[in-house]
C-alpha cells in the first residue's frame, strides 16, 4: 500500500464477496470497492466494455463516498465480471469444444 492509498477513505466490506477468475487462473475473491477498483485497473483483461466503465465509476464513487453505495458498487462489479471480465464464457466454450473433440475426458 503506498502513501496515496493510506490517505484514501476505506469503505466497508460488501455483504457478500464477488469471486472472479480470468481464463484458467486461480479464482480471486473481491471483498469491497477498493479491491474491486484495484482489480479493474490492474488485473482486468485488455478487452473492456461499458460494464467495465460502469463498475470502475461505481467503485470509485463508493470509495469516495460520493454517489454509489457499497452494494451498488458490488452489483456493478459483479455484472462487469459476468459480462466482460472473467472470460468464463470463453473458457466454458473452449472446455466444451475440447471435451467434444475428446481432448479432455
N, C-alpha and C positions, 0 to 999 in steps of 0.2 A: 504494500500500500504506500503510495507516495504522499507528499505533503498536501497536494491538492485534494486527494481523496479524503484525507483526515479532516479537511475543512468543510466537506460537504455534509449536509444533513443526511442521516441514515434512517430511512423508514423501517417499519417493522416487517415481519415475515408475512408471506402470503398464507392464506388459510390452508391451502394445500400446494405443494411444490409442483413445478412443471418438469417432466422428465423428457430430455431431448437426446437425440443421437444423430450424428452426421455420418451417413454411409454405414460402414461396418465398424465405426468407432465405438468406444465404450459409452454406455448411457451416462448422461450427466444430469444432476439434479439442480434446478434453478429455484431458489427459495424466496427471492424478493426482487424488486425492480433494480437494485444496484447490480446484483448478479445478472439479471436479465439484460440490462444495458451493456454490461461488460461482454456478455456472450454475443449480443447482437453486433457489437463493434469489433470484436476480436476473434470470434470463432465461427461466425455465420458463413455459410457458403457464399461464393462470389456472386451467384445469381440471386438478386434481391428484388422484391416486388413491392407492391402497395402495402401489403400486410406487414412487411418488414419495417417500412417507414412509419406506419401507424403504431407498431409496437415500440419502436425507438422513441417516438414522440410521447407515447403514454408512459413509458418507463422514466423518461427524463422529467416529465411533468409530475409524476408521483414522487420522485426523488426530491424535487424542488418544492413539493407540496403546494403546487400552484395550478391545479387542474384535475388531472386524473387521480382517482383513488388507487389504493393498493390493488384492489380486486379488478378495477378496470385495466390497470397495467398488466395484471396476471392474465386476464382474458385476452387482451390484445397480443401478448407474448405467445400464449398457447395457440391462438388462431394462426399467427405467423409461423410458428413451429410446425403446425399441422399442414399448412398450405405451401410454404416455400422455404422452410428452414431445415427440417430434419432429413429430407430426402427419403423418408420412409417409403413413399410410393415407388420411387425408382428402385430402391433396394428390394422391395417386395416383388416388383415386376421381374427383376433380374433373377431372384431366387426361384420364382415360379417358372421362368423360362429354362433355367438350369435344371430344375427338377424334371420338367417335361422332356428335356433332352437327355435325361438320365446322367447328367454330370454330377448332380447332387442327389444322393439317395439316403 
